[in-house]
Amino acid sequence: MSIVDDLVENLVERHAIRLSGTFTISLINGGAAMKGELFSTLRDQRKGKDLLNLKAPIDAEVAVGEIVVPLPQIK
């Protein structure tokens, strides 16, 4: 096995990630906006310890380009 294989295997076998949080999605002029908070915990399952606790704010906007729907001619 390579070093990368060993590293990935150890990360998958020993660690667990817990995600939680709340966010809202709203429609805005030309797209959508998302706001809220994300809570994440990285836990070492063999030792039973939390290695990393993360609290991250979410504040994003996505713009959608103009959508053109061609309509057939009615005769």
ABEGO torsion letter per residue (X at the ends): XBAAAAAAAAAAAABBBBBBEBBBBBBBBGEBBBBEBBBBBBBBAAAGBBABBBBBBBBBBBBBBBBBBBBBBBX
